Amino acid sequence: MSYNNRRIDPNKNAYGLGMHGLILDFQKLEFGHYLKDTVMAIKPNFRKHKIKTEIAKRKLRFKAFGKDSLEIDFEKKDNVITVFRPLDLSHKLEISESELADFLVISIFEPLKPIEFDFTNEPDYFEKISDKPKTKKRFLNSSRDHPSYWFLKEIIENYFLIVSLDVNSENIYQIISISDIGIVLKPLQEDYPLTGILGIKTGLLELKTSL
């Protein structure tokens, strides 16, 4: 999955965050994005370090990054290179995506200082006003004065929670475990003001409908 993308020139501004949330599966030869469940076929050429996709007009050139990652330069003008990092898929959860979403929506979570928030089933603000096909984005009722949203992504029974408190950033967390007192998270990509978040506590696990 692509996240924590790399700035090409640290002395220059990065325009955008690069293309985060892309999922590249060399075993299934598939390419997709965590916001949608659809995928496209790919044809990698490891000798030439290129990937051919169904819709791209040009082949994507990739190269190794570190010991276990690779990077693709989609748009040099953005001063950001997209970095694909391996996922640890050993944290399988015996729960469906809809059940997990319901758990988040009905639970009362303790604030993540300085942010107070509620997960809702309402469509994201931009989804409401858009004529494009609906995505999985749901409105996050937060104390920040910005449009906020959240959604889940399931990959081989592993779940990822994506939270945005600003239109220019997305926080990506892998859900490690779930219990009556909350969820344990592994941060993959974080932006201010949410940093170092390792879990969310539910306290007494009250139901919103009972208030």
C-alpha positions as CSV (number, residue, x, y, z in Angstrom):
1,M,0.0,0.0,0.0
2,S,1.2,3.5,-0.7
3,Y,1.5,5.8,2.3
4,N,4.1,8.2,3.9
5,N,5.2,9.3,0.4
6,R,8.7,10.8,-0.1
7,R,9.4,14.4,-1.0
8,I,11.9,14.5,-3.8
9,D,13.6,17.8,-2.9
10,P,13.3,18.4,0.9
11,N,14.2,22.1,0.2
12,K,11.1,22.6,-2.0
13,N,7.4,22.5,-1.3
14,A,5.5,19.3,-2.0
15,Y,2.3,19.9,-4.0
16,G,-0.2,17.4,-2.6
17,L,0.5,14.2,-0.7
18,G,1.3,12.0,-3.7
19,M,-0.9,9.1,-4.5
20,H,-1.5,7.4,-1.1
21,G,-3.9,4.6,-0.6
22,L,-3.0,2.7,-3.7
23,I,-2.8,-1.1,-3.3
24,L,-0.4,-3.1,-5.5
25,D,-0.7,-6.9,-5.3
26,F,2.0,-8.7,-7.2
27,Q,0.5,-12.1,-6.2
28,K,-2.9,-11.5,-7.7
29,L,-1.5,-9.1,-10.3
30,E,-4.0,-6.4,-9.3
31,F,-3.9,-2.7,-8.7
32,G,-6.5,-0.7,-6.8
33,H,-7.3,2.0,-4.2
34,Y,-8.5,1.7,-0.7
35,L,-11.5,3.9,-1.3
36,K,-13.0,1.5,-3.8
37,D,-13.5,-2.3,-4.0
38,T,-12.8,-2.5,-7.7
39,V,-9.4,-3.5,-9.0
40,M,-7.6,-3.6,-12.4
41,A,-5.2,-6.1,-13.8
42,I,-1.5,-5.4,-14.1
43,K,1.3,-6.8,-16.1
44,P,4.6,-6.2,-14.3
45,N,8.0,-6.6,-16.0
46,F,10.5,-7.0,-13.2
47,R,13.5,-7.1,-15.6
48,K,12.6,-3.7,-17.0
49,H,11.1,-2.4,-13.7
50,K,7.8,-1.4,-15.4
51,I,4.1,-2.1,-14.8
52,K,1.5,-2.0,-17.5
53,T,-2.1,-1.3,-16.4
54,E,-5.4,-1.5,-18.2
55,I,-6.0,2.2,-18.3
56,A,-2.6,3.9,-18.1
57,K,-1.4,5.5,-21.4
58,R,2.2,4.8,-20.4
59,K,3.9,2.0,-18.4
60,L,4.7,2.9,-14.8
61,R,8.3,2.7,-14.0
62,F,9.2,1.5,-10.5
63,K,12.4,1.1,-8.4
64,A,13.4,-0.3,-5.1
65,F,13.1,1.9,-2.0
66,G,14.8,0.7,1.2
67,K,14.9,-3.1,1.9
68,D,11.3,-4.0,1.3
69,S,9.5,-1.1,-0.5
70,L,9.2,0.3,-4.0
71,E,8.4,3.7,-5.4
72,I,6.7,5.1,-8.5
73,D,7.1,8.6,-9.7
74,F,3.6,9.5,-11.0
75,E,4.0,13.3,-11.2
76,K,7.5,14.8,-10.9
77,K,6.1,18.3,-10.9
78,D,4.4,17.6,-7.5
79,N,7.9,17.0,-5.9
80,V,6.5,13.8,-4.3
81,I,7.3,10.2,-5.1
82,T,4.7,7.6,-4.2
83,V,6.1,4.9,-2.0
84,F,4.6,1.4,-1.7
85,R,5.2,-0.3,1.6
86,P,4.4,-3.9,2.6
87,L,1.5,-4.6,4.9
88,D,1.5,-6.9,7.9
89,L,-1.6,-9.0,7.2
90,S,-1.3,-11.2,10.3
91,H,-3.9,-9.3,12.3
92,K,-7.1,-11.0,11.0
93,L,-10.3,-10.0,12.7
94,E,-13.4,-12.3,12.9
95,I,-15.8,-9.6,12.0
96,S,-17.4,-8.3,8.8
97,E,-16.8,-4.8,7.5
98,S,-20.4,-3.9,8.1
99,E,-20.3,-5.2,11.7
100,L,-17.1,-3.3,12.3
101,A,-18.7,-0.1,10.9
102,D,-21.7,-0.6,13.2
103,F,-19.4,-0.9,16.2
104,L,-17.7,2.4,15.4
105,V,-21.0,4.2,14.8
106,I,-22.9,3.0,18.0
107,S,-19.9,3.4,20.3
108,I,-19.1,6.5,22.4
109,F,-15.4,7.0,22.1
110,E,-13.3,9.1,24.4
111,P,-11.9,12.3,22.8
112,L,-8.5,12.1,21.2
113,K,-7.1,15.4,22.6
114,P,-7.7,17.9,21.4
115,I,-10.3,16.3,19.0
116,E,-13.8,15.2,19.9
117,F,-15.5,13.1,17.3
118,D,-18.3,10.7,16.4
119,F,-18.4,8.2,13.6
120,T,-21.7,8.4,11.7
121,N,-23.4,6.5,8.9
122,E,-24.1,9.8,7.0
123,P,-22.5,10.3,3.6
124,D,-19.5,12.6,3.6
125,Y,-20.3,16.3,2.8
126,F,-18.7,16.2,-0.6
127,E,-20.4,12.9,-1.4
128,K,-23.8,14.6,-0.8
129,I,-23.2,17.3,-3.3
130,S,-21.3,15.3,-5.9
131,D,-22.9,13.8,-9.0
132,K,-20.1,11.1,-9.2
133,P,-20.6,7.5,-8.1
134,K,-20.7,7.2,-4.3
135,T,-17.6,6.1,-2.4
136,K,-17.4,4.6,1.1
137,K,-16.7,8.0,2.8
138,R,-18.8,8.7,5.8
139,F,-19.2,11.9,7.7
140,L,-17.0,12.2,10.8
141,N,-18.7,14.6,13.3
142,S,-15.6,16.2,14.8
143,S,-14.8,19.3,16.8
144,R,-12.6,20.6,14.0
145,D,-14.0,23.3,11.8
146,H,-13.2,21.4,8.6
147,P,-15.1,18.8,6.5
148,S,-14.2,15.4,8.0
149,Y,-14.8,11.8,7.0
150,W,-13.9,8.2,7.7
151,F,-14.1,4.8,6.0
152,L,-12.9,1.2,6.3
153,K,-10.8,-0.9,4.0
154,E,-10.7,-4.7,4.3
155,I,-7.7,-6.7,2.9
156,I,-7.8,-10.5,3.6
157,E,-9.7,-10.1,6.9
158,N,-7.4,-7.3,8.0
159,Y,-9.0,-3.9,8.5
160,F,-7.7,-0.4,7.9
161,L,-9.4,2.8,9.3
162,I,-8.9,6.0,7.3
163,V,-9.7,9.3,9.0
164,S,-9.5,12.7,7.4
165,L,-9.8,15.9,9.5
166,D,-8.7,18.1,6.6
167,V,-9.3,18.0,2.8
168,N,-5.5,17.9,2.3
169,S,-4.7,14.9,4.5
170,E,-5.7,11.4,5.5
171,N,-4.7,9.4,8.5
172,I,-4.3,5.7,7.9
173,Y,-4.5,3.1,10.8
174,Q,-4.5,-0.7,10.8
175,I,-6.9,-2.1,13.3
176,I,-5.0,-4.6,15.4
177,S,-7.7,-5.7,17.8
178,I,-11.2,-4.9,19.0
179,S,-12.7,-5.3,22.5
180,D,-15.5,-3.9,24.7
181,I,-13.1,-1.2,25.9
182,G,-12.0,0.0,22.4
183,I,-9.8,-0.7,19.5
184,V,-6.0,-1.0,19.2
185,L,-4.5,0.8,16.2
186,K,-1.2,0.8,14.4
187,P,-0.5,4.2,12.8
188,L,0.7,3.9,9.2
189,Q,0.3,7.6,8.1
190,E,-0.5,10.4,10.4
191,D,-0.9,14.2,10.0
192,Y,-1.4,17.0,12.5
193,P,-3.3,17.1,14.8
194,L,-3.6,13.3,15.1
195,T,-0.2,11.9,15.8
196,G,1.0,8.9,17.8
197,I,-2.6,7.4,18.1
198,L,-2.3,3.8,19.2
199,G,-6.0,3.2,20.1
200,I,-9.4,4.6,20.9
201,K,-11.1,3.9,24.2
202,T,-14.8,3.4,24.4
203,G,-15.1,3.8,28.2
204,L,-18.5,2.4,29.1
205,L,-19.4,1.6,25.6
206,E,-22.7,3.6,25.7
207,L,-25.1,3.5,22.8
208,K,-25.8,6.8,21.1
209,T,-29.5,5.7,20.8
210,S,-29.8,5.6,24.5
211,L,-28.8,9.3,25.0
